[in-house]
Amino acid sequence: MGERKLVIAVAGASGYIGNNLLKKLKGKAKVIALSRNGDSRENTENVEWRSCDLFSMKDAEKSLAGADIAVYLVHSMLKSAKLAQGTFEDMDVILADNFAQAASKQGIKQIVYLGGIIPDEDVDHLSRHLKSRLEVERILRSYDVPVTALRAGLIVGPKGSSFPILSKLVRRLPMMILPKWTRSNTQPVALDDVLQSLTSLILDFEPAQRSIDIGGPEVMTYKSMMEKTAEVVGKKSRMVDVPFFTLSLSRLWLRLVTQTPKEIVYPLVESLKHPMVVSPANYVKGISDGKIPFLQAAREALEVEAMDKQKPVKKPSIGPLKQDVRSVQRIELPNGWTADESARYYVKWLESFLNPWVKTDVDDQLNCKIGFLGDRTLLELSYSAERSTPDRSLYYITGGLLMDPDSNERGRMEFRKVPGSNGVIIAIHDYLPSIPWFVYYVTQANMHAFVMESFRRHMHRLSISKKGRMEAAAAHL
């Protein structure tokens, strides 16, 4: 009988990096490939596809069952619902927290995470994108599972985000006005080098808490990368330097020229001012030192891209379009509060804030009814004692005039403590309103956003003022 193969769970397996990683692991390990539409994929001898919505902790727990190592390649820049209220940073907190807790519960021996190079700067001065990457790394480490974080800068490959944006600029513009960020140093790394390092860390793993930078053999500016990319495509572009960093104009310029969604362009552009080079403190021989020069990586990426364009495009199978809502807000908690206590306080505050129009009623099982003028139940929230802890209160949306009773099987509201901070994430997932979508969009959605912003300001005042802290202590349940 042969030696048992490692079982590797890959979250984000259908994405740009994940899809290529599956090919590298073929024949070397048994892979559990996780994707939101995993059930529509065909299993093979070495790859088992599982559908997994990482916004659901229950899904995450089921999907990681049986795995030895878990690979995290997930980022929430793009919308995950028809209406998504909230920032990508807060969405990423939920995804990472669910994944880390599920990994701990399922006895995962090691998490391998592909993040971004973190410049040697004060965290407060980092871009939103890099702060989020660092926060995800910290959250993944919050539940006693060793995490190896492989930090990369610009990955040179045919898909993904950064390099395709750069190559489109070169090909589409006869003249480029280059703002200050194009002179920032970066250490681009070829996709094949990233995959090789990821595969080595996965297959020859040593459970340890560590962060490892990876970069190619050259430190370059974005301008020099554009010049070399122009050389590959055989195009001469005139480039004119300007002595300032025009963040807003750069975002608009990149979005218009490359036709890339703003959800991807805006966070990336904010990070371009930072030097993204391998730090000696995070250097590991054989992992950090990519071998493929930029010119070769760019040529191979563009060749693959050209071949892909010649292939017939497969139309994706689209199921019924859901008119679903995901609303996520981060609220500051008074010192010492748990997420569970914030949930109970929110219900009391809601009635006080919307008095006399809205009344709330909580029974001894912590189930909650939110009513209009006392006699019409707008929403019923059923408390899940089984799935709740002091750090996470979960309520299923089970009734009321504002929910669609035939479609809200997974509708839920949660209050989740952000590990290592005094923040709580208040989120609504998979909610399908009963009223027509346009009416919902201009009324209930805006009302919910207004209420949550008011609650955020209220909790902030409680946290910082002496009187507020006394009120918070009196309300502390």
C-alpha positions as CSV (number, residue, x, y, z in Angstrom):
1,M,0.0,0.0,0.0
2,G,1.4,3.4,-1.1
3,E,1.9,6.4,1.1
4,R,-1.2,8.5,1.6
5,K,-1.1,11.7,-0.5
6,L,-1.5,15.0,1.2
7,V,-5.0,16.5,0.9
8,I,-4.9,20.2,-0.1
9,A,-8.0,22.4,0.1
10,V,-7.7,25.4,-2.3
11,A,-10.0,28.3,-1.6
12,G,-10.3,30.4,-4.8
13,A,-9.6,27.4,-7.0
14,S,-11.5,28.8,-10.0
15,G,-9.6,32.1,-10.0
16,Y,-6.5,33.1,-11.9
17,I,-3.9,31.8,-9.4
18,G,-6.0,28.9,-8.2
19,N,-6.6,27.4,-11.6
20,N,-2.9,27.4,-12.4
21,L,-2.0,26.0,-9.0
22,L,-4.3,23.0,-9.5
23,K,-2.2,22.1,-12.6
24,K,1.0,22.4,-10.6
25,L,-0.4,20.1,-7.9
26,K,-1.7,17.5,-10.4
27,G,-0.4,14.0,-9.4
28,K,1.4,15.3,-6.4
29,A,-1.5,15.7,-3.9
30,K,-5.2,15.1,-3.6
31,V,-6.9,18.5,-4.1
32,I,-10.2,19.8,-2.7
33,A,-11.0,22.7,-5.0
34,L,-13.3,25.3,-3.5
35,S,-15.5,27.6,-5.5
36,R,-18.9,29.2,-5.2
37,N,-20.0,27.1,-8.2
38,G,-18.0,24.0,-7.5
39,D,-21.0,21.7,-8.0
40,S,-21.0,22.6,-11.7
41,R,-17.4,21.4,-12.2
42,E,-16.3,17.9,-13.1
43,N,-14.3,15.9,-10.6
44,T,-11.2,14.1,-11.6
45,E,-9.0,11.5,-10.0
46,N,-6.9,14.1,-8.3
47,V,-9.4,17.0,-7.9
48,E,-12.7,17.1,-6.0
49,W,-14.7,20.2,-6.5
50,R,-16.9,21.5,-3.7
51,S,-19.2,24.4,-3.7
52,C,-18.4,26.8,-0.9
53,D,-19.6,30.3,-0.1
54,L,-17.0,31.6,2.4
55,F,-19.4,34.2,3.7
56,S,-21.0,31.2,5.4
57,M,-19.0,29.7,8.3
58,K,-21.1,26.5,8.0
59,D,-20.1,26.2,4.3
60,A,-16.4,26.8,5.2
61,E,-16.5,24.1,7.8
62,K,-18.0,21.5,5.5
63,S,-15.7,22.4,2.6
64,L,-12.5,22.0,4.6
65,A,-13.4,18.5,6.0
66,G,-10.7,15.9,5.3
67,A,-8.0,18.4,4.3
68,D,-4.5,18.5,5.7
69,I,-3.4,21.9,4.4
70,A,-5.6,24.8,3.3
71,V,-4.6,27.4,0.7
72,Y,-6.2,30.8,0.8
73,L,-6.3,32.7,-2.5
74,V,-9.4,34.8,-1.9
75,H,-10.0,38.5,-2.3
76,S,-13.4,40.3,-2.3
77,M,-12.7,43.3,-4.6
78,L,-15.7,42.4,-6.9
79,K,-19.3,42.4,-5.8
80,S,-20.7,39.2,-4.2
81,A,-24.4,40.2,-4.4
82,K,-26.7,42.3,-6.6
83,L,-26.5,45.0,-3.9
84,A,-23.3,44.9,-1.8
85,Q,-23.1,47.6,0.8
86,G,-19.8,47.9,2.5
87,T,-16.0,48.1,1.8
88,F,-13.9,45.3,0.4
89,E,-11.8,45.4,3.7
90,D,-14.8,44.5,5.8
91,M,-15.9,41.8,3.4
92,D,-12.4,40.3,3.5
93,V,-12.6,40.2,7.3
94,I,-15.6,37.9,7.2
95,L,-14.1,35.6,4.5
96,A,-10.8,35.3,6.3
97,D,-12.4,34.8,9.8
98,N,-14.7,32.1,8.5
99,F,-11.9,30.3,6.8
100,A,-9.5,30.5,9.8
101,Q,-12.1,29.3,12.3
102,A,-13.2,26.5,9.9
103,A,-9.5,25.4,9.5
104,S,-9.1,25.3,13.3
105,K,-12.2,23.3,13.8
106,Q,-11.3,20.8,11.0
107,G,-7.7,20.3,12.3
108,I,-5.9,21.8,9.4
109,K,-2.2,21.6,9.9
110,Q,-1.1,24.6,7.9
111,I,-2.7,27.6,6.1
112,V,-0.8,28.9,3.1
113,Y,-1.9,32.4,2.1
114,L,-0.9,34.5,-1.0
115,G,-0.8,38.1,0.0
116,G,1.0,41.3,-0.9
117,I,4.5,42.6,-0.1
118,I,4.2,45.0,2.9
119,P,6.5,48.0,2.6
120,D,8.6,48.9,5.7
121,E,6.3,51.8,6.7
122,D,3.9,52.7,9.5
123,V,0.7,50.7,9.0
124,D,-1.3,53.9,9.2
125,H,0.3,55.1,6.0
126,L,-0.3,52.0,3.9
127,S,-2.9,52.0,1.2
128,R,-6.3,50.5,2.0
129,H,-5.5,47.5,-0.2
130,L,-2.2,46.7,1.6
131,K,-3.7,47.3,5.0
132,S,-6.5,44.8,4.1
133,R,-3.9,42.2,3.0
134,L,-2.1,42.6,6.3
135,E,-5.3,42.4,8.3
136,V,-6.3,39.2,6.5
137,E,-2.9,37.7,7.3
138,R,-3.4,38.6,11.0
139,I,-6.9,37.2,11.1
140,L,-5.9,33.9,9.5
141,R,-3.3,33.6,12.4
142,S,-5.9,34.2,15.1
143,Y,-7.0,30.6,15.7
144,D,-3.9,28.6,16.5
145,V,-3.4,27.2,12.9
146,P,0.2,28.0,11.6
147,V,0.1,30.3,8.7
148,T,2.7,30.8,6.0
149,A,2.1,34.0,4.1
150,L,3.7,34.3,0.7
151,R,3.9,38.0,-0.1
152,A,4.2,39.0,-3.7
153,G,4.2,42.3,-5.5
154,L,3.1,42.6,-9.2
155,I,2.6,39.1,-10.6
156,V,3.3,38.9,-14.3
157,G,0.8,36.6,-16.0
158,P,-1.8,36.6,-18.7
159,K,-4.7,37.3,-16.4
160,G,-5.1,38.6,-12.9
161,S,-5.2,42.3,-12.2
162,S,-2.0,44.4,-12.3
163,F,-0.1,43.2,-15.4
164,P,-3.0,43.1,-17.8
165,I,-3.8,46.7,-16.8
166,L,-0.2,47.7,-17.5
167,S,-0.1,45.9,-20.9
168,K,-3.4,47.4,-22.0
169,L,-2.0,50.9,-21.3
170,V,1.0,50.2,-23.5
171,R,-1.0,48.8,-26.4
172,R,-3.8,51.3,-26.4
173,L,-2.0,54.7,-25.9
174,P,0.3,56.2,-28.4
175,M,1.5,58.7,-25.7
176,M,1.5,58.2,-22.0
177,I,1.7,60.9,-19.3
178,L,3.4,59.3,-16.4
179,P,2.6,60.5,-12.9
180,K,4.9,60.2,-9.9
181,W,3.8,56.6,-9.0
182,T,5.3,55.3,-12.2
183,R,8.8,56.0,-10.7
184,S,8.1,53.8,-7.6
185,N,10.3,50.7,-7.3
186,T,8.7,47.3,-7.5
187,Q,10.0,43.8,-7.9
188,P,7.7,42.0,-10.4
189,V,7.6,38.2,-10.3
190,A,6.5,35.8,-12.9
191,L,3.4,33.7,-12.4
192,D,5.5,30.5,-12.8
193,D,7.8,31.6,-10.0
194,V,4.9,32.3,-7.7
195,L,3.4,28.9,-8.5
196,Q,6.7,27.1,-7.9
197,S,7.1,28.8,-4.5
198,L,3.5,28.1,-3.5
199,T,3.9,24.4,-4.5
200,S,7.1,24.1,-2.5
201,L,5.5,25.6,0.6
202,I,2.5,23.4,0.3
203,L,4.2,20.0,-0.4
204,D,7.2,20.5,1.8
205,F,5.4,22.3,4.5
206,E,6.8,23.0,8.0
207,P,4.0,24.2,10.2
208,A,5.2,27.7,11.3
209,Q,4.1,31.2,11.6
210,R,6.1,33.1,9.0
211,S,5.8,35.7,6.2
212,I,8.0,35.2,3.1
213,D,8.4,37.8,0.4
214,I,8.8,36.8,-3.2
215,G,10.1,38.8,-6.2
216,G,11.7,38.4,-9.5
217,P,15.5,38.9,-10.3
218,E,15.0,42.7,-11.1
219,V,13.9,45.7,-9.1
220,M,12.2,48.1,-11.6
221,T,10.0,51.1,-11.8
222,Y,6.6,50.9,-13.3
223,K,7.9,53.1,-16.1
224,S,10.6,50.7,-17.0
225,M,8.1,47.8,-17.0
226,M,6.0,49.8,-19.5
227,E,9.0,50.3,-21.7
228,K,9.9,46.7,-21.7
229,T,6.3,45.7,-22.3
230,A,6.2,48.1,-25.3
231,E,9.3,46.3,-26.5
232,V,7.6,42.9,-26.4
233,V,4.5,44.1,-28.3
234,G,6.7,46.0,-30.8
235,K,5.1,49.3,-30.1
236,K,6.8,52.7,-29.5
237,S,4.9,54.7,-27.0
238,R,6.0,58.2,-26.1
239,M,6.2,58.6,-22.3
240,V,6.2,62.0,-20.6
241,D,7.0,62.3,-16.9
242,V,4.9,64.7,-14.7
243,P,6.2,65.7,-11.2
244,F,3.2,64.8,-9.1
245,F,1.1,61.9,-7.9
246,T,-2.4,62.4,-9.3
247,L,-4.3,59.7,-7.6
248,S,-7.8,60.6,-8.7
249,L,-6.8,61.3,-12.3
250,S,-4.7,58.1,-12.4
251,R,-7.7,56.0,-11.3
252,L,-10.0,57.5,-13.8
253,W,-7.3,57.3,-16.6
254,L,-6.6,53.6,-15.9
255,R,-10.3,52.7,-15.7
256,L,-11.2,54.4,-18.9
257,V,-8.2,53.1,-21.0
258,T,-8.2,49.6,-19.7
259,Q,-12.0,49.1,-19.1
260,T,-11.2,47.5,-15.8
261,P,-13.9,47.6,-13.1
262,K,-13.3,50.4,-10.6
263,E,-13.6,47.9,-7.7
264,I,-10.2,46.5,-8.9
265,V,-8.5,49.7,-10.3
266,Y,-9.1,52.0,-7.3
267,P,-7.5,49.9,-4.5
268,L,-4.6,48.9,-6.7
269,V,-3.7,52.4,-7.8
270,E,-3.6,53.6,-4.2
271,S,-0.9,51.0,-3.6
272,L,1.4,52.0,-6.4
273,K,3.0,54.8,-4.4
274,H,4.6,52.2,-2.2
275,P,8.0,50.5,-2.9
276,M,7.1,46.8,-3.3
277,V,10.5,45.0,-3.0
278,V,11.6,41.9,-1.2
279,S,12.6,42.7,2.4
280,P,15.8,40.9,3.7
281,A,13.9,40.1,6.9
282,N,11.3,38.1,4.9
283,Y,13.8,36.5,2.5
284,V,14.0,32.6,2.3
285,K,16.4,31.1,-0.1
286,G,14.7,29.0,-2.8
287,I,11.3,30.6,-2.2
288,S,11.9,34.4,-2.3
289,D,14.2,34.5,-5.4
290,G,12.2,34.2,-8.6
291,K,14.3,33.3,-11.5
292,I,12.4,34.5,-14.6
293,P,13.3,38.0,-15.9
294,F,10.5,40.5,-16.5
295,L,11.0,40.6,-20.3
296,Q,10.7,36.8,-20.6
297,A,7.7,36.7,-18.2
298,A,5.9,39.5,-20.1
299,R,6.5,37.8,-23.5
300,E,5.1,34.5,-22.2
301,A,2.1,36.2,-20.6
302,L,1.2,38.1,-23.8
303,E,1.7,35.0,-25.9
304,V,-0.7,33.0,-23.7
305,E,-3.2,35.9,-23.8
306,A,-3.0,36.0,-27.6
307,M,-3.7,32.2,-27.9
308,D,-6.6,32.5,-25.4
309,K,-8.2,35.1,-27.6
310,Q,-8.2,32.7,-30.6
311,K,-10.0,30.0,-28.6
312,P,-13.8,29.9,-28.8
313,V,-15.4,31.6,-25.9
314,K,-17.5,29.4,-23.7
315,K,-20.7,31.0,-22.6
316,P,-21.0,30.6,-18.8
317,S,-24.1,28.8,-17.6
318,I,-26.2,31.4,-15.8
319,G,-28.7,30.2,-13.3
320,P,-31.7,32.3,-12.1
321,L,-30.6,35.8,-11.3
322,K,-30.8,36.5,-7.6
323,Q,-31.9,39.9,-6.4
324,D,-29.9,39.5,-3.2
325,V,-28.4,41.8,-0.7
326,R,-25.2,41.8,1.3
327,S,-24.7,44.7,3.7
328,V,-21.6,44.9,5.8
329,Q,-20.5,47.6,8.3
330,R,-17.7,47.8,10.9
331,I,-18.7,49.4,14.2
332,E,-16.4,50.4,17.1
333,L,-17.2,48.7,20.4
334,P,-16.9,50.1,23.9
335,N,-14.0,48.5,25.8
336,G,-14.8,45.1,27.1
337,W,-17.9,44.5,25.0
338,T,-18.5,41.2,23.1
339,A,-20.2,40.8,19.8
340,D,-23.1,39.1,21.5
341,E,-23.7,42.1,23.8
342,S,-23.5,44.5,20.9
343,A,-26.3,42.5,19.1
344,R,-28.6,42.8,22.1
345,Y,-27.8,46.5,22.6
346,Y,-28.5,47.2,18.9
347,V,-32.1,45.9,19.2
348,K,-32.7,48.2,22.2
349,W,-31.0,51.1,20.5
350,L,-33.1,50.6,17.3
351,E,-36.4,51.0,19.1
352,S,-35.1,54.1,20.8
353,F,-33.7,55.6,17.6
354,L,-36.8,55.0,15.5
355,N,-39.4,55.7,18.3
356,P,-42.4,55.8,17.9
357,W,-42.4,54.2,14.5
358,V,-40.5,51.0,15.2
359,K,-40.9,48.6,18.1
360,T,-38.7,45.6,18.9
361,D,-39.6,42.5,21.0
362,V,-37.1,39.9,22.2
363,D,-38.3,36.7,23.8
364,D,-36.4,34.5,26.3
365,Q,-34.8,32.6,23.5
366,L,-33.3,35.8,22.1
367,N,-35.5,35.7,19.0
368,C,-36.4,39.2,17.8
369,K,-39.3,40.8,16.1
370,I,-39.0,44.3,14.5
371,G,-42.4,45.8,14.1
372,F,-43.9,49.0,12.6
373,L,-46.2,50.9,14.9
374,G,-46.4,47.8,17.1
375,D,-48.8,45.7,15.0
376,R,-47.0,44.9,11.8
377,T,-44.0,42.7,11.9
378,L,-41.4,43.9,9.4
379,L,-38.7,41.3,10.2
380,E,-38.4,38.2,12.4
381,L,-34.9,37.3,13.4
382,S,-34.4,33.8,14.9
383,Y,-31.4,33.5,17.2
384,S,-29.1,30.5,16.4
385,A,-27.8,29.4,19.8
386,E,-26.0,26.5,18.2
387,R,-24.0,28.7,15.8
388,S,-23.4,31.6,18.2
389,T,-20.6,32.4,20.6
390,P,-19.7,35.5,22.6
391,D,-17.7,36.6,19.6
392,R,-20.4,36.0,17.0
393,S,-24.1,36.3,17.3
394,L,-26.1,34.7,14.4
395,Y,-29.7,35.4,13.5
396,Y,-31.6,33.8,10.7
397,I,-34.2,36.0,8.9
398,T,-37.3,33.9,9.2
399,G,-40.3,36.1,8.7
400,G,-41.9,39.5,8.3
401,L,-43.4,41.7,5.7
402,L,-40.0,42.8,4.3
403,M,-38.7,39.3,3.4
404,D,-39.6,37.0,0.5
405,P,-40.8,33.8,2.4
406,D,-40.1,31.6,-0.7
407,S,-36.5,32.6,-1.3
408,N,-34.8,33.5,2.0
409,E,-33.5,30.1,2.9
410,R,-30.1,31.4,3.8
411,G,-30.9,35.0,4.8
412,R,-29.2,35.9,8.0
413,M,-27.8,38.7,10.2
414,E,-24.6,38.4,12.2
415,F,-22.6,40.4,14.7
416,R,-19.0,39.3,14.6
417,K,-16.0,40.5,16.6
418,V,-13.0,41.4,14.5
419,P,-10.1,39.4,16.0
420,G,-7.5,41.5,17.8
421,S,-9.5,44.7,17.7
422,N,-12.3,46.5,19.4
423,G,-14.4,46.4,16.2
424,V,-17.5,44.3,15.3
425,I,-18.8,43.5,11.9
426,I,-22.5,43.8,11.5
427,A,-23.6,42.0,8.3
428,I,-26.7,40.9,6.4
429,H,-26.1,38.0,4.0
430,D,-28.3,36.4,1.3
431,Y,-31.3,38.6,2.0
432,L,-33.9,38.8,-0.7
433,P,-36.5,41.6,-0.1
434,S,-40.2,41.1,-0.7
435,I,-40.8,44.4,-2.3
436,P,-40.0,45.2,-6.0
437,W,-36.2,45.7,-6.5
438,F,-36.3,49.3,-7.6
439,V,-38.6,50.2,-4.7
440,Y,-36.3,48.4,-2.3
441,Y,-33.2,50.0,-3.8
442,V,-34.4,53.6,-3.3
443,T,-36.2,53.1,0.1
444,Q,-35.3,50.2,2.4
445,A,-31.7,49.9,1.2
446,N,-31.0,53.6,1.9
447,M,-32.9,53.4,5.2
448,H,-30.8,50.5,6.3
449,A,-27.6,52.3,5.4
450,F,-28.7,55.4,7.3
451,V,-29.6,53.4,10.4
452,M,-26.3,51.5,10.4
453,E,-24.3,54.8,10.0
454,S,-26.3,56.3,12.9
455,F,-25.5,53.3,15.0
456,R,-21.8,53.5,14.1
457,R,-21.7,57.1,15.2
458,H,-23.6,56.3,18.4
459,M,-21.2,53.5,19.3
460,H,-18.2,55.7,18.6
461,R,-19.5,58.3,21.0
462,L,-20.0,55.7,23.7
463,S,-16.5,54.5,23.2
464,I,-14.7,57.8,23.5
465,S,-16.6,59.9,26.0
466,K,-16.6,59.5,29.7
467,K,-20.3,59.8,29.9
468,G,-20.7,57.4,27.0
469,R,-18.5,54.8,28.8
470,M,-20.8,55.1,31.9
471,E,-23.9,54.7,29.7
472,A,-22.2,51.7,28.0
473,A,-21.4,50.1,31.3
474,A,-25.0,50.6,32.5
475,A,-26.2,48.9,29.3
476,H,-23.6,46.2,29.4
477,L,-25.6,43.0,29.4
